Amino acid sequence: MARWTSSADTVRAVEAWELATTGPGAAAAPSDLPLDLRWLPAAVPGTAAAALADAGAWSFERPQGLHDKDVWYRARLEGQGPETLRFEGLATTAEVWLDDRRILLSDNMFLAHEVDVELSGEHVLAIAFRAIADRVAAVRPRGRWRAPMIAGDGLRRMRTTLLGHMPGWCPPVDVVGPWRPVTRIRGGGVRIREVGLRAEALDDQGGRLRVRVDLEPSAAAPTLAALCCAGAEAPLRETAPGRLEGELNLADVDRWFPNGYGPQPLYPVGIRLGEAALDLGRVGFRSIEVDRGTDGKGFALVVNGRKVFCRGACWTPLDVVSLNAAPEECRQALEQVRDAGFTMLRVSGTTVYETDLFYALCDELGILVWQDAMLANLDHPADDPAFVSSLVAEARHFLSRNQSSPSLAVFCGGSEAAQQAAMLGAPPDCWSGPITREVLPAVVAQLRPDLAYVENSPFGGPLPFAADEGVTHYYGVGAYRRPLEDTRRAGVRFASECLAFANVPEAATLRRLLPGPVGDPLWKRRAPRDSGAAWDFEDVRDHYVALLYGVDPVALRASDPERYLDLSRAAVAEVMEATFAEWRRPGSPTAGGLVWFLRDLWPGAGWGLVDAAGRPKSAFSALRRAFRPVQLAATDEGVNGLALHLLNDTPRPVEALLSFACLREGAVPVARAERAVALSPRSALTLSSAELLGGFFDVTYAYRFGPPSHDVCVAALRDARSGAVLAEAFHFPLGRGDARQALGLSARLDRDGEGWSLVVSTDRFAQSVHVVDDAYWPEDNWFHLAPGHEKRVRLRPAPGASASPLGRVEALNGLASCPYEAEP
């Protein structure tokens, strides 16, 4: 159910909520509650855990269990006459009472409800969230398989989030309460039951809007009604009692493209119903198709006829305790990924559907959304009509409230259910079922036929998680500790999850939020792990530290923990860049990679590319470089030399100068070349090092006819007019190593109208250069720096920072750091 209100309606939040807890079933109705019950202030929308945290009664280290209690909320209402109470989301089993009259039962946290009431003065609105611990723990009726990562097989029959029920990687948060807004609506205009809106991109570059308005049975159709968009309008006609329909063809509308591939024009849409106006938000016109490839086994999104490489991450709630981040925090987080070149975010079936603001901002910023149904891992009961009916209503509600969103691109039947069944030995006929094969695609076909539908994530091939067919969760490089070459060997078509590591936050975050030593019990409790595994994702990261730098990470952690952390940060950055260089090269079968996941759920070395405070980690900085719309990447082709891949995803031509050099001891060029290149819009080009050098040179040290002549290769793509660096790529024919030497690294602060910048230079090649500053965040970090050129790094003040920049610049292969400080 999507709520549509006209300009004549009055909508306001129910305010001044209080919260109290009792034993399960202690009070059947509000009048049964003890008079001496302790009530606490509670924010709505929000959760009981968040209210208790505000009162000092809940924390990550001292969580209070809530699923074994009844949680009561109450607020006072005052008014006269008819109103509609709207509940956007109640987690999980809830009874709503007006005074001592029960007016609503809800057992699906993802559904909205409306109740018409008659007010006559002062009233008490109460919500009882009933204990669900016994239902969560229930083992009968048993599913066809168990999901080891989820604590409670009874969850397979419940419509609630898995957040808080996955002890291997999620904080112990019991999600209970009115987690979405509670509002009161006093009607003043035409009563509307439902609106259907569809925006279509036409082959001739125009657009078409179709709208259907269903009025409440008691409402009379207005004499004059019209659909309005982009300066044009079309009449709405009554096609059946209480139903208005209309169509508006628009010749002068532009196509909506993902970030980096083109602009994101949005057009306001409204309906006039007599004297009232109905705001339907903004629409974008775009088409989406799925390209399966010549062999029919691939998966690539084609937007407006252009194949898009979907690069991004899996989204997690910005506040896992309240499930409601401030609007400005949501915007900042999405602008952060937009600026980093992301084209897609996936909302996983292990989490929650996001707010309307989230999808509206993705529309605005050009971020495609892969949306899972909130189904994951478990054997959900397709034979239970009540469960299926509730799930259908949930899917309809989500798609209705996002029916005009151009960013919504994929709707998926859920996460890892097919994979879980296959990995636990269930037969192939268990891998798929009527819910994801028939029920959900039918809802999508009716409400959003423009979306790509995926049955499950992962899905396709002889096994649901086969990397070289359909969509996969790729952890060959990562959890399975495969060599970096596996990113090509696996033949990944589309990775809807990939590259999970325990990513170490920057030093400033560790000092503030996790000050204990590496390896202490708190640190290890926050390290993500697969439930029941004898290893965690710090062990995975350590494997690549040893692989890339030739050190013993366990011994290094004990002898030099700061060096260990720096190598840990550098290693995941290197792996991220190398993986996407492989996947984005021309000729690669890969059409997308979404890293698991974007932001930590709590402070620690979690999977997040961004820490729990919102500060980018080394992996995020690496992906910012790997995701550039205009990109230069290098791959080692062995005896065929080094391949340089030039990519231009943008709708504009690029005239550039490509330079290439092989350096001995990080300073002396032993081979070099330069070439002018022209990249047409949305094109790619691969050049070999032999083509550039015009003859034989053992760039990759594959032939080994003698001692190595160089230790690093440096390639740069510069704008032909301004000389600005568009992208860089580096290659280490002898490996990266752990050696340190004097580099001649220098840094100076510069200030202009946009703020502070660091200008960094070096006399010798500097590896994994990083900025350490408590108050400022560098826009680029953990980057390599060639000698002879200055690199300008913009500094952004951290939230709440008032001090001037003060810190140091270091390189992984340097002996000394370079301090900087703003002059008083």
N, C-alpha and C positions, 0 to 999 in steps of 0.2 A: 504494500500500500504506500503510494507516494502522496504526500499531503500537498494539496494545491489551495492556496488562499488568494482571494481577490483583494484589491486595494481597499475595499469597503470593510473587510474583516479586521478585527483587532486580535492580535496574537501577542501573548506575553508569557514569560516563564513563571512557573510556580517557584516561589523563593522561600528562603528561611527554613530549610530542611533541618531535621534532627535525626539522629541515629541511636539505636540501642540494640543490644543483643540479649537473647534468652536461650534457654535450652530448647532442643528441638520439640515442637509441639506444646510448649509451655503455655501458650496463649492461642486459643482458636480464633479469637477476634480481638480488635483493639480494646474493647471493654474489659478483656481478661488480663491485660497487662498490669503488672504490679504498679502501684502508685509511686513507690520509691525507686523505680527503675532509673538508672543513670542514663541521661540523654546527652549526646555530643553534637556539636554543629557538624553538618555534612554538606559538602558541595555537590550540587547536581547540575549538569551531568558529572558523574564520578562513581567511585566504588567505595565500599566499606573499608577496604584496606587503606585507601588514600585518606579517608576521614580519620581513621585510627592513627595513621602516621602523623597527620596534622596535630593530633592530640598527644603525641609522644608515646602511643601504645602499640606501635607497629614499626618494624624496620626490616631490612633485608636480613640482618643478622639475628633479629628476634621477631620473626614473623608470627602473627597470631592466626591460627587456623580458623576458618569461618564456615567451611562446608559442613561442619558438625554442629552448627548453631542455626537458630532462626535469627535473621537480621531484620529489624523493623526500621522503617523510615516514616516520618510524619511531617506534615506542614499544614498550616492553617490557610483556609480559603475564605474569602469574603466576597459576596456578590448576590445579585438578584437576577433571576431569570435563566433562560437556557444558555448553556455553554457546552463546548466539546473539550474534553480532556484528552490530550494526545501524549502517548508514552512511546518514545522513539526506540527504546531498548531496555529490557529488564532482565538482569542476569541473576538466576536462571529460572528457578521455579518460583513464581510470584503470584500473590493475591493482592488485589487493590481494593481498598475499602474507602467509601465516603461515609464518614461517621461510623456507624456500626453495620453498614450495608455493603456487602461484597459486590463490586461492580465489574470485576475482571479477573480472569485466571489466565496466566501466561506461562508456557514452559519452553519457549524458544527465545533466546536472548537476541536473536538477529531479526526479530519481527517487530514492527510497529503496530500499535493498537490505538483506536479512538473509541471513546465512550461519551455518549450524550448524557448530560446531567442537568437537573433543574436546581439552581441555587436559591436559597431563601434566607440569607443572612450569613452567619458564621458557621463554618464547617471544618472538620479535620479530615484531611486526605492522608491515608496511611497505606503503606506497602509492606507486606510481609514476604520476605525472601526466605523460603523454607529450606531447611537443611537437606543437602543432597548426598552426604557422605555414604549412606547405605546404598544409594543407587549407583554411585560411582564405583563402589567396591563390588557390586553384584557380579557374579560369574555365571548366572543362569538367566536366560538361555545362553549357552556358550556360542561364540562365533566360530567360524570355520578356521580362523587363525588368531593368534594373539600378537599384539604389537608390543615388543619389549620396551620400546622407548616411552610408552604411555602408561602412567600409573592409574589403572582402573579400567577393566574391560567393560564396565557398565556404561562408560562414556559413549560407546558405539550406538547406544539407543537414545542419547540425549543431544539436544541442540544447544550446545554451549562451546565455548572456546577451549582449545587444548592448552592455552597458556596457563602455567601453573601446575599442569599435570605431566610435564616432561622434565623430570629431575636432572637429566643429563646436561641440559643446556638452558633451562629457563628458571628464573628466580621463583621461590616458593610463594607465589601470590595466588590466593583464592579469589577468583573474580566473582564478586557478589555486589549487586546494587543497581540503581538506575544509571547505567553507564552512558546513556544517551539522554537528550533533553526531555523534560516533562513540561508541557505547555498547556495553556488554556486559551481557547479560541472562542471569541464571540462573533458570530456571523453577522455581517451587515450587507453582504452582497448576494449574488446568485450562489446557491449551494451546489458545490461541485463534488462528484464522487470520484472521478478518475479522468486523467488526461493522457492521451496517447500522442506522442510526437515523434516523427521520423524525419531525419535530414538525409538526403541522398545527393551524392555527387553524380552529375550527368556526364555522359561521354563527351558532350560538346563544351565542357568546362563550366557549364552553369550548375545550378542547384535546384532541388525541389524540396519543399516542406509539405508534409502531410500531417494533419492534426485531427484528433477525435476527442470530443469533450462529452463525457457522460455526466449529466446532472443528477442530483438527488431526486428520487421519485416525487418528492413534494414540490420540487422547483419547476417553475414554468420557464420555457425557453424564451430568452429575450428577443424582442422584435428585430433588433439590429445586432449582429455579431460579426466580427472580422478577425482574421489572422494577419499579423503585422510583422515584417522583417525587412531590414535593409532598405528602408524607405518605400517599400511596396506593401500592398495589402490585398487580401482576397476575402470574399464573404464566406461565412460559415452558414451552412444550411442544415435544417433539421431533417435527418435521414431516417429517423425512427423516433418514437416518443422518448423525449429526454436525451437524445443524442444529436450533437452538432458535429459536422465534418466539413473540412475544407482542404484546399490544395493551393500552394503558392509556388509558381515557377519564377526563378530568379536567374537572369542572364549575367548579371554583373557581380558575381561572388567569386572569390579566389579559393583555391584548395588549401586545406590545412595539412601541414607536413610535420613529421617528428623533428625534434631538436637537431639542428645541424644540416637537415636535408631541405629546408625551406622555411617559409614563414608560417605563423599560426594565427591566421585571421579568424576572429570570432564575431558572430552577428547576434545582437539581442533579438529575442523573439517575444512577442506578447499577443494577448488576445483581448479584444474589447467585447464585453458582454453587457450591452445596454450602457448604463452609466459607470459600470465597474470595469476595472482593468486587471488582467491576470498576467503576471510576469513569469515567463517560462524559462528564464535564464538565457544563456548564450549557446549557439550551435556553431559547429564547424563542419565544413563539407569535405569529405574525403572518402575514398574507397579502400577496402582492404580485401586482399585475396591471399591464399596460401599457395606457394609454389612448392610442389613435391619433387621437383627435379626430373631429369630425363628418365631416371630409374624408378620414379614413384616412391622413393624411400626418404626423401628429404623433408624439411620443414623450414620454409622461409616466408616471412611476411612481405607482401608487395603492397605498398601504399601509393595510391594514385598512379599505378602502373610502374612504380620504381621499387626495386628490391632494396630492402632496408636491413642493414646489419644491426640487430637489436643488442645493444651493449648496456649493461647496467647492473642492478643488484636486486636482491629480495628485500622488500620493505618490512620493517618491524615497527610496532607502535613506539612513538617517541617517548611516551610515559607508560611503562608497562604496569604501573601501580594503579593510576587513575584511568588509563586508556583514553585520556582527554588532554592533549597538549594544547597550549595556547595557540590561537590562530597565527600570531606572528612567528612562533616557533615552527609551525608547520610550513609557513612560507619560506622561512630561512633555510630549512632543511631541503626543500624542493628546489629553491634557487641555487643552493650549494651543488646539487647533483646536475642541475641544468648547466651551470657554469663549468662543470667538470666534463661535459660532453656526453652525459648519459642520454640514451634514447628510450630506455624502458625500465620500469620497476615492476616487480611481481609481488602481489599480495598473496602470501601463501595460505593454504588451507589449514595450517596450524595456528593461525592468528585470528583476526577479526576483520570484517568489512570496515573500510575506513569511512571517515566523515564526508559529507557533501563537499566541504571545503577542499579536502585532499584531491578529489577528482576534478573540481573546478580549477584548482591551481595546475594540475597536470594538463588540462586543456590549454590553459594560458601559456604554460612554459614549454609545451611540445613534448611531454614525457608520455610515451605509450604506457598503458597499464595492462599487464597480464593479471587477470583476476581469477583466483581459485574460488570455487565453492568451499565453504567451511567444512570440508570433509578431508580426513587424513588418516592413513595407516590402518584404521580399524575396519572390521567387517560390518559395515552399516546394514541395518535390516531392511532389505528391499521388499521383504514379505510382510512388513508392518504397514498397513494402510495409513495409520495415523502419523507415523514417522514420515512417510513419503509425502503425505498431504502437507505437513508442516514444512518440509524441505522445499516443496514446490512454491508455497506461499512466500518463503524466505527468498528464493531465487527471483520470483516475480517482483517482490518488494525492491530488491537491490537493482534489478534491471530497469524497473519503472522509474526509480529516482535518478538513474543515470542514463535515461533513454536518449538524451541528446548529446552525450559526452563524446567528442571525437577522439579523446585520448584512450578511451576504453577500446582495446583492440582484440583481446583474447579472453574468452571465458572458458575455464577449465573445470572439469568435474572433481578436482581435488588433488591431494598430494600423497604419493607413495602408497596408495592402497594396493594398486596392481603390483607394484614392486615388492611390497611387504608379503603379499600372498605368494608370489613366485619364489622369493628368497627363502620362505619358510616351507617350501615344498608342496604348496597347494597345486592342484592340477590346473592346466590352462583355462578350463571353463570357469575357474574362480577368479581369474585375473580381471575380468570385466563382468559387469552386471547391468540390470535394467536401469538402475538409477543414473549411471553415467553414460550408458549406451543409448537410452531411449528417453527417460524422463527429463533430464536436464537439457539435452539438445532440443527437445520439443519446446521448452520454455524459451530458450534462446532464439529459436527460429521464429517464434511468434512475436517476441518483444524486441529483439536486436538481431535481425537477420544479417546485418552488416558485420557482425563479429566473426572471428575465427573461433571455432569450437574445438577444444582438445579434450579427449576423454579422461585422461589422467596425466599427472606429471610425476614420473616419466611414463612414456607410453610409445610402443612401436617396436617392430622387430621380433625376432624369435624369442626374446625375453623382453619384458616391459622396459627394462633399463639398458637395453643394448645401445651403445654409444653411436653406432653408425647407421641408425635408422630412427626416424621420428624425432621425438624430444627425449632428452636424457638428463639425468643428474650425474654430471661428470666429476668424479673424484679420483681418477687415475693419477693425475698430478694433484697431490693433496692427500686425502685420507689413506689411499692405497699405496702411496710413496713410490709411484712410478717415476722413471727418469723424465726429464723435460721433453724428450723426444716423443713420449707417449701422446702428447697433444696432437701430433700429426698421425701417429700410428693408429690411434683410436678412431679416426675418421668421424669425429663428432659432427652431427648435423645441426643440432640446436640444443644448447645446455641451459635448461631452465633453472638449474642450480649448478654451481661449480666452485672449486677453489676455496674450500673452507680451511682457514688456519686460525690458531689462537693469536690474533694480531695484537702486538704490544702497543699500548698507547704511548704518546709522547711523555717525556720526563715530567713536564708541568702537571699533567693529569695524574700521573702516578703519585707525585708528592702530595697532591691535594686530596685524592680520592682513594688511593691504595698505597699508603706510605710504608707498609711492611716490606721485608726483604723478599726477593724472588724465591718462590718455593715454599713460603710459609703456608700454614693451613688455609688461611683466608684466600691467598693467591690461588692455591690449587683448587679450592672449592669453586672459584669463579671460572676455572678453565673448562671450556666445553668438552664434553665427551659423549660418545654413544653409550647409552645405558648398558651396563654389563660388560663393556669392553675393558681389557686390561691395559689400555693405553688411552691417552687423551690427545687433544689437538695441539697441545704444546709439544708432545712427542713428535707429531707430524711436522711441526715447524722446525724442531731441532734436526730432523732428518735432512731437511733442505739447507739448514745452516752448515751441517757437516758436508753435504754434497757440493755446495757452492764455494765454501771457504776453506775446506780441508782442516777443520778444527774439531776437537772433541767437545761438543756443547755442554755435556754434563760436567766435565772437568773445568771448562771455562766459566760456567755459572758459579762454581765454588771459588775459583781463584780471582776472577775479575767480572763481577756481575754486571757492571755498567757496559763493558765491552760485549758481554754476552747479549745484553738487551739491544745494543746497536746492531750487532750482526743479525739478530732476530728480526729487527725492523727492516734492515736492508734485504734480507733473504726473501721475505714475502713480497716486497716491492719488485725485486728482480723476477720472481716467478710470475707475478701478475703481468708485467710488461711482456715477458717472453711468450706467455701463453696467448695473449691477444695479438701479438705480432704474428704468430703462427696462424691463428684463426682468421685474421682479417686479410691475409695476403691473397692476391688474385690466385685463383685455382684451388683455394681451400673450399671444402664442402660445407664449412661451418657458416651458419647464418645468424648466430646469436649466442651470447654467453651472459648469464645473470649470476653474479657472485653471491654466495651465501655468507653473510647478509650485510645490509647497509649499516646498521647502527647497533651498538651493544645495548642489551636490555638492562644491564647493571654494570657498575664499575668493575673493570678487570680486563684481562687479556682475552677478550671474547672474539667471536667470529666477525664482529662489526668492522667495517672499513672506517667508520667514524666512532669515536668513543662515546660513552654514556653522557658526557657533557657537551657533545656536538663538535668536538675538535677532530679534524681529520688525522688519521693515522698514516703511516708510510704507505700502506696498500692503497689508500684513497688517492694519495699524490701520484702513485704509479699509474693508477687507472685514469687519472686526469690526463696524463700524457698519452696513454694507450688509446684513449677514446677520442682524441682530437679529430674533428671532421676532416681537416687537412693533415695527413699523417705520413710519416716516413718510418718504416720498420725494416729491420734486418733479420734474415734467417740464414743459418749456416747450412749450406748445401753440400758440404763435404768437398769432394774432389771437383765439384762444379763451382767452388768459390762461395762468395757471399752474395746473397740476393738482396737487393734494395727495393722495397715495395713502396710506391708512391700512391697515395689514396686521396681523392677529392670527392667527398660526399656532398658538397654544397652545390647549389644551383648556379654558381658563378665559375667562370674559367679562372685558372691560376697560372700565372707566369712566374717562374721561379728559377733559382740557380741551385743546382745540386752539387755539393762539394764532398769529396771523400779523401781520407788520408789514413795511412797506417803509421803508427807512432812507436818508436823504440824508446824504452824507458819513460814512456808517457810524455815525451817532449820532442823527440827528433823525428821528423817525417822521413820515412824511407820509401814511400810511394804516395802519390797524390794525383787527384784528377778533379776536373770541374766541368759541368755541362749545364747548358740552359735547357729547361724542360717546360713544356706546356701541357697542363692537365685540363682537359675539357670538363664541363660540369658533370658531376656524378660519374667519374671515371677512375680507373686504376691503371697503373703501369709498373712493370717489374724490369729492373735493369740489373745485370750481373756485374760484379766487380771487374771481371775481365773486359766487359764492354766499356766500362768507364776508364780503365787503365790502358786499354788498347793493346794488351799483351799479357803474357803469363806472369803472374806473381802469386806466390802461395799465401793468399790472404787468410785462409782458414787454417793454415798449417796442417793440411791434409797429406801432402806429399812427403814432407819431412826429409828433404834431400840434405839438409844440414841443420845447424842450430837455428832456432827461431830468430827471425829478423825484427820482429815487432811484438808488442804485448797488448795493444789495443787498436781497434779500428774506429774511426769517428766519421760519421756522415751527418750532413746538415742540409736542410732545405730552407732557402731564404727567399723572401719576396724579391722579385726582380727589380722593383722600383725603389722600395724603402730599405732593402737590405735586412729587414726584420726577420728573425729566425721563426719559421713556421713550425718546424719539427726537427728533432734530432734522433739519431739511432747510434748505438754503440755495440761493439762486439769484442769479446775477449778470447782470442784464439788459444791462449794458454790457461784459461780459467781465471777466476777472480782473485783467489788467494787471500791471505790474511796479513801480508807484509805491509809495513808502514814506513814512510820516508818523509823527508822534508819536501814540501810541495810549493812553497811560496804562495800559500793561500792568503787572500786579502779580501776585506769587506768594508764598505763604507755606507753610511746612511745618507739617503737623499730624500728630500721632501718637496712635493709639488701640490697642486690644487686637489689631487685625489688622496693625498696622505703620504705615508712613509713607504720607502722602498729600500731594499738592500742591493747594492751593486757589488757583485762577487766576481773575482778573477783568480787565476792560478797560473803559476809558471810551469807546472807539470800536471798531467791528467789527474783530476781529483775524482775519486770514486764515492758515490753515495753521499754527496754533500748535503748536510742537514743543518737547519737553523734551530737553536735552542733558546726560547724566549717565553717567559711565563705569561706575558701580557699581550703578545702579538702572535698571530698565526701567519705563516708564509703561504702564499697562494701555490707555490711549487716547493717541494721538499723531497729529500732523498733522491736527488738528481745527480747525473754525472756531468762533469764540466771539463771541456777541452781547454788546453792552454792557448793563450793569445787572444782570448775574446772575453768580454764582460757579459755577465748575465744579470739582468735586473729582476729582482723578486719582490713583488708587491707584498707588503705586510698589512694584515687586517687586524684591528684591535679585537681581542677576545671579549665576549660578553661581559659587561661590567668593568672592563679595564679602563683605568684613568691615567696610568703611568705612560711615559714615553718608552719607545723601544729600548731594551737593555738585555743583551744576551751575547751569544757567540755563534760562530759558524765553524763547523767541523767537517772533516772528510774521513771516510772510513779507512782510507789508506794514508792518512796524514799523521804526522807526529805531534803537531801542535794545533790548537784551536785558535780562532781569530775573534777576539772580543769586539763588541761594538756598543756604543752608548750615545744617546742623543745629547747634544750640548745643552746645558741649562739656559 
